[in-house]
């Protein structure tokens, strides 16, 4: 059985330097741009002491 290194998001075959990764560089960049605002932890004001 032959396995191909493909991006799990778009299905494009991964470049040699992208092997053993889940997503291609393009999809990783899109994910970083899409979810970068979610990583803003300065606005979190939850109080875990109560």
CHARMM-style PDB file with segment names, atoms N, HN, CA, C and O in Angstrom:
ATOM      1  N   UNK     1       0.845  -1.177   0.000  1.00  0.00      PROA
ATOM      2  CA  UNK     1       0.000   0.000   0.000  1.00  0.00      PROA
ATOM      3  C   UNK     1       0.890   1.241   0.000  1.00  0.00      PROA
ATOM      4  O   UNK     1       1.806   1.357   0.814  1.00  0.00      PROA
ATOM      5  N   UNK     2       0.615   2.160  -0.913  1.00  0.00      PROA
ATOM      6  HN  UNK     2      -0.129   2.066  -1.575  1.00  0.00      PROA
ATOM      7  CA  UNK     2       1.388   3.401  -0.998  1.00  0.00      PROA
ATOM      8  C   UNK     2       0.682   4.506  -0.233  1.00  0.00      PROA
ATOM      9  O   UNK     2      -0.522   4.717  -0.382  1.00  0.00      PROA
ATOM     10  N   UNK     3       1.440   5.194   0.573  1.00  0.00      PROA
ATOM     11  HN  UNK     3       2.417   5.022   0.693  1.00  0.00      PROA
ATOM     12  CA  UNK     3       0.919   6.346   1.306  1.00  0.00      PROA
ATOM     13  C   UNK     3       1.493   7.608   0.693  1.00  0.00      PROA
ATOM     14  O   UNK     3       2.669   7.656   0.332  1.00  0.00      PROA
ATOM     15  N   UNK     4       0.658   8.627   0.578  1.00  0.00      PROA
ATOM     16  HN  UNK     4      -0.297   8.588   0.871  1.00  0.00      PROA
ATOM     17  CA  UNK     4       1.113   9.916   0.078  1.00  0.00      PROA
ATOM     18  C   UNK     4       1.097  10.904   1.226  1.00  0.00      PROA
ATOM     19  O   UNK     4       0.225  10.855   2.094  1.00  0.00      PROA
ATOM     20  N   UNK     5       2.057  11.790   1.223  1.00  0.00      PROA
ATOM     21  HN  UNK     5       2.765  11.830   0.518  1.00  0.00      PROA
ATOM     22  CA  UNK     5       2.063  12.874   2.198  1.00  0.00      PROA
ATOM     23  C   UNK     5       1.200  13.991   1.633  1.00  0.00      PROA
ATOM     24  O   UNK     5       1.626  14.743   0.756  1.00  0.00      PROA
ATOM     25  N   UNK     6      -0.026  14.087   2.153  1.00  0.00      PROA
ATOM     26  HN  UNK     6      -0.372  13.476   2.865  1.00  0.00      PROA
ATOM     27  CA  UNK     6      -0.969  15.090   1.677  1.00  0.00      PROA
ATOM     28  C   UNK     6      -1.444  15.959   2.831  1.00  0.00      PROA
ATOM     29  O   UNK     6      -1.521  15.515   3.976  1.00  0.00      PROA
ATOM     30  N   UNK     7      -1.756  17.187   2.509  1.00  0.00      PROA
ATOM     31  HN  UNK     7      -1.693  17.548   1.578  1.00  0.00      PROA
ATOM     32  CA  UNK     7      -2.307  18.130   3.479  1.00  0.00      PROA
ATOM     33  C   UNK     7      -3.696  17.655   3.898  1.00  0.00      PROA
ATOM     34  O   UNK     7      -4.511  17.299   3.047  1.00  0.00      PROA
ATOM     35  N   UNK     8      -3.972  17.648   5.200  1.00  0.00      PROA
ATOM     36  HN  UNK     8      -3.310  17.937   5.891  1.00  0.00      PROA
ATOM     37  CA  UNK     8      -5.281  17.199   5.668  1.00  0.00      PROA
ATOM     38  C   UNK     8      -6.374  18.232   5.398  1.00  0.00      PROA
ATOM     39  O   UNK     8      -7.558  17.900   5.445  1.00  0.00      PROA
ATOM     40  N   UNK     9      -5.994  19.474   5.115  1.00  0.00      PROA
ATOM     41  HN  UNK     9      -5.031  19.743   5.077  1.00  0.00      PROA
ATOM     42  CA  UNK     9      -6.985  20.518   4.870  1.00  0.00      PROA
ATOM     43  C   UNK     9      -7.363  20.633   3.403  1.00  0.00      PROA
ATOM     44  O   UNK     9      -8.548  20.684   3.072  1.00  0.00      PROA
ATOM     45  N   UNK    10      -6.370  20.675   2.519  1.00  0.00      PROA
ATOM     46  HN  UNK    10      -5.408  20.634   2.788  1.00  0.00      PROA
ATOM     47  CA  UNK    10      -6.665  20.894   1.100  1.00  0.00      PROA
ATOM     48  C   UNK    10      -6.406  19.671   0.225  1.00  0.00      PROA
ATOM     49  O   UNK    10      -6.863  19.628  -0.917  1.00  0.00      PROA
ATOM     50  N   UNK    11      -5.683  18.678   0.738  1.00  0.00      PROA
ATOM     51  HN  UNK    11      -5.312  18.713   1.666  1.00  0.00      PROA
ATOM     52  CA  UNK    11      -5.416  17.466  -0.027  1.00  0.00      PROA
ATOM     53  C   UNK    11      -4.240  17.567  -0.981  1.00  0.00      PROA
ATOM     54  O   UNK    11      -3.911  16.602  -1.671  1.00  0.00      PROA
ATOM     55  N   UNK    12      -3.605  18.733  -1.023  1.00  0.00      PROA
ATOM     56  HN  UNK    12      -3.872  19.517  -0.463  1.00  0.00      PROA
ATOM     57  CA  UNK    12      -2.449  18.928  -1.902  1.00  0.00      PROA
ATOM     58  C   UNK    12      -1.270  18.104  -1.390  1.00  0.00      PROA
ATOM     59  O   UNK    12      -1.064  17.979  -0.182  1.00  0.00      PROA
ATOM     60  N   UNK    13      -0.495  17.540  -2.328  1.00  0.00      PROA
ATOM     61  HN  UNK    13      -0.662  17.640  -3.309  1.00  0.00      PROA
ATOM     62  CA  UNK    13       0.679  16.776  -1.921  1.00  0.00      PROA
ATOM     63  C   UNK    13       1.699  17.709  -1.274  1.00  0.00      PROA
ATOM     64  O   UNK    13       1.964  18.800  -1.778  1.00  0.00      PROA
ATOM     65  N   UNK    14       2.263  17.271  -0.163  1.00  0.00      PROA
ATOM     66  HN  UNK    14       2.048  16.384   0.246  1.00  0.00      PROA
ATOM     67  CA  UNK    14       3.213  18.095   0.570  1.00  0.00      PROA
ATOM     68  C   UNK    14       4.562  18.130  -0.133  1.00  0.00      PROA
ATOM     69  O   UNK    14       4.986  17.145  -0.737  1.00  0.00      PROA
ATOM     70  N   UNK    15       5.223  19.267  -0.049  1.00  0.00      PROA
ATOM     71  HN  UNK    15       4.878  20.067   0.442  1.00  0.00      PROA
ATOM     72  CA  UNK    15       6.569  19.426  -0.597  1.00  0.00      PROA
ATOM     73  C   UNK    15       7.544  18.615   0.255  1.00  0.00      PROA
ATOM     74  O   UNK    15       7.224  18.265   1.391  1.00  0.00      PROA
ATOM     75  N   UNK    16       8.723  18.314  -0.278  1.00  0.00      PROA
ATOM     76  HN  UNK    16       8.983  18.599  -1.201  1.00  0.00      PROA
ATOM     77  CA  UNK    16       9.693  17.515   0.489  1.00  0.00      PROA
ATOM     78  C   UNK    16      10.000  18.084   1.869  1.00  0.00      PROA
ATOM     79  O   UNK    16      10.186  17.318   2.815  1.00  0.00      PROA
ATOM     80  N   UNK    17      10.058  19.401   2.009  1.00  0.00      PROA
ATOM     81  HN  UNK    17       9.907  20.023   1.241  1.00  0.00      PROA
ATOM     82  CA  UNK    17      10.382  19.993   3.312  1.00  0.00      PROA
ATOM     83  C   UNK    17       9.168  20.019   4.252  1.00  0.00      PROA
ATOM     84  O   UNK    17       9.302  20.366   5.425  1.00  0.00      PROA
ATOM     85  N   UNK    18       7.984  19.652   3.740  1.00  0.00      PROA
ATOM     86  HN  UNK    18       7.875  19.369   2.787  1.00  0.00      PROA
ATOM     87  CA  UNK    18       6.777  19.641   4.559  1.00  0.00      PROA
ATOM     88  C   UNK    18       6.402  18.233   5.031  1.00  0.00      PROA
ATOM     89  O   UNK    18       5.397  18.059   5.719  1.00  0.00      PROA
ATOM     90  N   UNK    19       7.194  17.244   4.669  1.00  0.00      PROA
ATOM     91  HN  UNK    19       8.011  17.385   4.110  1.00  0.00      PROA
ATOM     92  CA  UNK    19       6.878  15.860   5.021  1.00  0.00      PROA
ATOM     93  C   UNK    19       6.740  15.706   6.530  1.00  0.00      PROA
ATOM     94  O   UNK    19       7.353  16.446   7.299  1.00  0.00      PROA
ATOM     95  N   UNK    20       5.937  14.748   6.941  1.00  0.00      PROA
ATOM     96  HN  UNK    20       5.439  14.146   6.316  1.00  0.00      PROA
ATOM     97  CA  UNK    20       5.667  14.446   8.352  1.00  0.00      PROA
ATOM     98  C   UNK    20       4.942  15.589   9.059  1.00  0.00      PROA
ATOM     99  O   UNK    20       5.032  15.720  10.280  1.00  0.00      PROA
ATOM    100  N   UNK    21       4.231  16.407   8.308  1.00  0.00      PROA
ATOM    101  HN  UNK    21       4.157  16.301   7.316  1.00  0.00      PROA
ATOM    102  CA  UNK    21       3.392  17.460   8.886  1.00  0.00      PROA
ATOM    103  C   UNK    21       1.951  17.200   8.461  1.00  0.00      PROA
ATOM    104  O   UNK    21       1.701  16.497   7.482  1.00  0.00      PROA
ATOM    105  N   UNK    22       1.026  17.762   9.191  1.00  0.00      PROA
ATOM    106  HN  UNK    22       1.230  18.333   9.986  1.00  0.00      PROA
ATOM    107  CA  UNK    22      -0.388  17.542   8.879  1.00  0.00      PROA
ATOM    108  C   UNK    22      -0.878  18.445   7.749  1.00  0.00      PROA
ATOM    109  O   UNK    22      -1.723  18.042   6.950  1.00  0.00      PROA
ATOM    110  N   UNK    23      -0.344  19.670   7.686  1.00  0.00      PROA
ATOM    111  HN  UNK    23       0.343  19.997   8.335  1.00  0.00      PROA
ATOM    112  CA  UNK    23      -0.837  20.629   6.706  1.00  0.00      PROA
ATOM    113  C   UNK    23       0.310  21.240   5.908  1.00  0.00      PROA
ATOM    114  O   UNK    23       1.452  21.287   6.365  1.00  0.00      PROA
ATOM    115  N   UNK    24      -0.023  21.708   4.701  1.00  0.00      PROA
ATOM    116  HN  UNK    24      -0.951  21.670   4.330  1.00  0.00      PROA
ATOM    117  CA  UNK    24       0.962  22.393   3.872  1.00  0.00      PROA
ATOM    118  C   UNK    24       1.194  23.803   4.412  1.00  0.00      PROA
ATOM    119  O   UNK    24       0.441  24.280   5.261  1.00  0.00      PROA
ATOM    120  N   UNK    25       2.215  24.449   3.929  1.00  0.00      PROA
ATOM    121  HN  UNK    25       2.827  24.061   3.239  1.00  0.00      PROA
ATOM    122  CA  UNK    25       2.570  25.787   4.396  1.00  0.00      PROA
ATOM    123  C   UNK    25       1.438  26.783   4.162  1.00  0.00      PROA
ATOM    124  O   UNK    25       1.166  27.625   5.017  1.00  0.00      PROA
ATOM    125  N   UNK    26       0.779  26.691   3.014  1.00  0.00      PROA
ATOM    126  HN  UNK    26       1.000  26.006   2.319  1.00  0.00      PROA
ATOM    127  CA  UNK    26      -0.313  27.622   2.708  1.00  0.00      PROA
ATOM    128  C   UNK    26      -1.453  27.499   3.721  1.00  0.00      PROA
ATOM    129  O   UNK    26      -1.971  28.507   4.201  1.00  0.00      PROA
ATOM    130  N   UNK    27      -1.839  26.272   4.041  1.00  0.00      PROA
ATOM    131  HN  UNK    27      -1.418  25.453   3.651  1.00  0.00      PROA
ATOM    132  CA  UNK    27      -2.940  26.067   4.994  1.00  0.00      PROA
ATOM    133  C   UNK    27      -2.533  26.472   6.402  1.00  0.00      PROA
ATOM    134  O   UNK    27      -3.362  26.974   7.161  1.00  0.00      PROA
ATOM    135  N   UNK    28      -1.277  26.263   6.762  1.00  0.00      PROA
ATOM    136  HN  UNK    28      -0.604  25.856   6.145  1.00  0.00      PROA
ATOM    137  CA  UNK    28      -0.817  26.688   8.090  1.00  0.00      PROA
ATOM    138  C   UNK    28      -0.839  28.199   8.195  1.00  0.00      PROA
ATOM    139  O   UNK    28      -1.213  28.740   9.235  1.00  0.00      PROA
ATOM    140  N   UNK    29      -0.440  28.897   7.123  1.00  0.00      PROA
ATOM    141  HN  UNK    29      -0.136  28.458   6.278  1.00  0.00      PROA
ATOM    142  CA  UNK    29      -0.464  30.366   7.135  1.00  0.00      PROA
ATOM    143  C   UNK    29      -1.894  30.882   7.252  1.00  0.00      PROA
ATOM    144  O   UNK    29      -2.154  31.839   7.981  1.00  0.00      PROA
ATOM    145  N   UNK    30      -2.820  30.250   6.535  1.00  0.00      PROA
ATOM    146  HN  UNK    30      -2.609  29.472   5.943  1.00  0.00      PROA
ATOM    147  CA  UNK    30      -4.226  30.656   6.606  1.00  0.00      PROA
ATOM    148  C   UNK    30      -4.754  30.452   8.021  1.00  0.00      PROA
ATOM    149  O   UNK    30      -5.469  31.307   8.544  1.00  0.00      PROA
ATOM    150  N   UNK    31      -4.411  29.331   8.641  1.00  0.00      PROA
ATOM    151  HN  UNK    31      -3.830  28.636   8.215  1.00  0.00      PROA
ATOM    152  CA  UNK    31      -4.865  29.060  10.008  1.00  0.00      PROA
ATOM    153  C   UNK    31      -4.295  30.082  10.981  1.00  0.00      PROA
ATOM    154  O   UNK    31      -4.999  30.537  11.883  1.00  0.00      PROA
ATOM    155  N   UNK    32      -3.037  30.446  10.810  1.00  0.00      PROA
ATOM    156  HN  UNK    32      -2.466  30.076  10.077  1.00  0.00      PROA
ATOM    157  CA  UNK    32      -2.427  31.440  11.702  1.00  0.00      PROA
ATOM    158  C   UNK    32      -3.109  32.794  11.558  1.00  0.00      PROA
ATOM    159  O   UNK    32      -3.350  33.477  12.553  1.00  0.00      PROA
ATOM    160  N   UNK    33      -3.423  33.188  10.321  1.00  0.00      PROA
ATOM    161  HN  UNK    33      -3.228  32.633   9.513  1.00  0.00      PROA
ATOM    162  CA  UNK    33      -4.102  34.460  10.103  1.00  0.00      PROA
ATOM    163  C   UNK    33      -5.520  34.419  10.661  1.00  0.00      PROA
ATOM    164  O   UNK    33      -5.992  35.399  11.237  1.00  0.00      PROA
ATOM    165  N   UNK    34      -6.192  33.296  10.493  1.00  0.00      PROA
ATOM    166  HN  UNK    34      -5.808  32.499  10.025  1.00  0.00      PROA
ATOM    167  CA  UNK    34      -7.583  33.164  10.922  1.00  0.00      PROA
ATOM    168  C   UNK    34      -7.709  33.155  12.432  1.00  0.00      PROA
ATOM    169  O   UNK    34      -8.599  33.802  12.984  1.00  0.00      PROA
ATOM    170  N   UNK    35      -6.827  32.428  13.109  1.00  0.00      PROA
ATOM    171  HN  UNK    35      -6.104  31.902  12.661  1.00  0.00      PROA
ATOM    172  CA  UNK    35      -6.959  32.239  14.547  1.00  0.00      PROA
ATOM    173  C   UNK    35      -5.997  33.075  15.370  1.00  0.00      PROA
ATOM    174  O   UNK    35      -5.935  32.905  16.588  1.00  0.00      PROA
ATOM    175  N   UNK    36      -5.252  33.963  14.753  1.00  0.00      PROA
ATOM    176  HN  UNK    36      -5.303  34.101  13.764  1.00  0.00      PROA
ATOM    177  CA  UNK    36      -4.266  34.742  15.501  1.00  0.00      PROA
ATOM    178  C   UNK    36      -4.924  35.645  16.540  1.00  0.00      PROA
ATOM    179  O   UNK    36      -4.344  35.860  17.605  1.00  0.00      PROA
ATOM    180  N   UNK    37      -6.103  36.175  16.272  1.00  0.00      PROA
ATOM    181  HN  UNK    37      -6.573  36.000  15.407  1.00  0.00      PROA
ATOM    182  CA  UNK    37      -6.791  37.031  17.233  1.00  0.00      PROA
ATOM    183  C   UNK    37      -7.269  36.249  18.454  1.00  0.00      PROA
ATOM    184  O   UNK    37      -7.442  36.827  19.528  1.00  0.00      PROA
ATOM    185  N   UNK    38      -7.482  34.952  18.303  1.00  0.00      PROA
ATOM    186  HN  UNK    38      -7.341  34.483  17.431  1.00  0.00      PROA
ATOM    187  CA  UNK    38      -7.934  34.126  19.423  1.00  0.00      PROA
ATOM    188  C   UNK    38      -6.852  33.945  20.471  1.00  0.00      PROA
ATOM    189  O   UNK    38      -7.149  33.543  21.596  1.00  0.00      PROA
ATOM    190  N   UNK    39      -5.618  34.228  20.134  1.00  0.00      PROA
ATOM    191  HN  UNK    39      -5.376  34.554  19.220  1.00  0.00      PROA
ATOM    192  CA  UNK    39      -4.500  34.009  21.049  1.00  0.00      PROA
ATOM    193  C   UNK    39      -4.227  35.227  21.921  1.00  0.00      PROA
ATOM    194  O   UNK    39      -3.227  35.259  22.638  1.00  0.00      PROA
ATOM    195  N   UNK    40      -5.087  36.216  21.873  1.00  0.00      PROA
ATOM    196  HN  UNK    40      -5.899  36.191  21.290  1.00  0.00      PROA
ATOM    197  CA  UNK    40      -4.900  37.425  22.668  1.00  0.00      PROA
ATOM    198  C   UNK    40      -5.338  37.155  24.101  1.00  0.00      PROA
ATOM    199  O   UNK    40      -6.520  37.278  24.421  1.00  0.00      PROA
ATOM    200  N   UNK    41      -4.401  36.792  24.960  1.00  0.00      PROA
ATOM    201  HN  UNK    41      -3.441  36.692  24.699  1.00  0.00      PROA
ATOM    202  CA  UNK    41      -4.710  36.418  26.333  1.00  0.00      PROA
ATOM    203  C   UNK    41      -4.759  37.620  27.276  1.00  0.00      PROA
ATOM    204  O   UNK    41      -5.134  37.469  28.438  1.00  0.00      PROA
ATOM    205  N   UNK    42      -4.392  38.797  26.803  1.00  0.00      PROA
ATOM    206  HN  UNK    42      -4.088  38.920  25.859  1.00  0.00      PROA
ATOM    207  CA  UNK    42      -4.404  39.975  27.664  1.00  0.00      PROA
ATOM    208  C   UNK    42      -5.822  40.375  28.045  1.00  0.00      PROA
ATOM    209  O   UNK    42      -6.029  40.981  29.096  1.00  0.00      PROA
ATOM    210  N   UNK    43      -6.792  40.048  27.215  1.00  0.00      PROA
ATOM    211  HN  UNK    43      -6.623  39.556  26.361  1.00  0.00      PROA
ATOM    212  CA  UNK    43      -8.169  40.450  27.492  1.00  0.00      PROA
ATOM    213  C   UNK    43      -8.886  39.465  28.408  1.00  0.00      PROA
ATOM    214  O   UNK    43     -10.011  39.732  28.829  1.00  0.00      PROA
ATOM    215  N   UNK    44      -8.267  38.341  28.724  1.00  0.00      PROA
ATOM    216  HN  UNK    44      -7.353  38.124  28.382  1.00  0.00      PROA
ATOM    217  CA  UNK    44      -8.897  37.357  29.600  1.00  0.00      PROA
ATOM    218  C   UNK    44      -8.813  37.847  31.043  1.00  0.00      PROA
ATOM    219  O   UNK    44      -7.729  38.124  31.557  1.00  0.00      PROA
ATOM    220  N   UNK    45      -9.962  37.948  31.679  1.00  0.00      PROA
ATOM    221  HN  UNK    45     -10.843  37.724  31.262  1.00  0.00      PROA
ATOM    222  CA  UNK    45      -9.997  38.473  33.055  1.00  0.00      PROA
ATOM    223  C   UNK    45     -10.678  37.501  34.005  1.00  0.00      PROA
ATOM    224  O   UNK    45     -11.265  37.922  35.002  1.00  0.00      PROA
ATOM    225  N   UNK    46     -10.609  36.208  33.713  1.00  0.00      PROA
ATOM    226  HN  UNK    46     -10.132  35.866  32.903  1.00  0.00      PROA
ATOM    227  CA  UNK    46     -11.254  35.226  34.578  1.00  0.00      PROA
ATOM    228  C   UNK    46     -10.511  35.127  35.900  1.00  0.00      PROA
ATOM    229  O   UNK    46      -9.283  35.195  35.949  1.00  0.00      PROA
ATOM    230  N   UNK    47     -11.269  34.968  36.957  1.00  0.00      PROA
ATOM    231  HN  UNK    47     -12.267  34.912  36.918  1.00  0.00      PROA
ATOM    232  CA  UNK    47     -10.686  34.843  38.285  1.00  0.00      PROA
ATOM    233  C   UNK    47     -10.820  33.386  38.725  1.00  0.00      PROA
ATOM    234  O   UNK    47     -11.920  32.917  39.017  1.00  0.00      PROA
ATOM    235  N   UNK    48      -9.701  32.680  38.769  1.00  0.00      PROA
ATOM    236  HN  UNK    48      -8.808  33.061  38.531  1.00  0.00      PROA
ATOM    237  CA  UNK    48      -9.728  31.270  39.129  1.00  0.00      PROA
ATOM    238  C   UNK    48      -9.644  31.057  40.636  1.00  0.00      PROA
ATOM    239  O   UNK    48      -9.724  29.916  41.093  1.00  0.00      PROA
ATOM    240  N   UNK    49      -9.487  32.109  41.413  1.00  0.00      PROA
ATOM    241  HN  UNK    49      -9.422  33.036  41.043  1.00  0.00      PROA
ATOM    242  CA  UNK    49      -9.361  31.980  42.862  1.00  0.00      PROA
ATOM    243  C   UNK    49     -10.717  31.787  43.531  1.00  0.00      PROA
ATOM    244  O   UNK    49     -10.781  31.291  44.656  1.00  0.00      PROA
ATOM    245  N   UNK    50     -11.800  32.169  42.861  1.00  0.00      PROA
ATOM    246  HN  UNK    50     -11.748  32.572  41.947  1.00  0.00      PROA
ATOM    247  CA  UNK    50     -13.103  32.065  43.522  1.00  0.00      PROA
ATOM    248  C   UNK    50     -13.727  30.702  43.378  1.00  0.00      PROA
ATOM    249  OT1 UNK    50     -14.825  30.469  43.883  1.00  0.00      PROA
TER     250      UNK     50
END
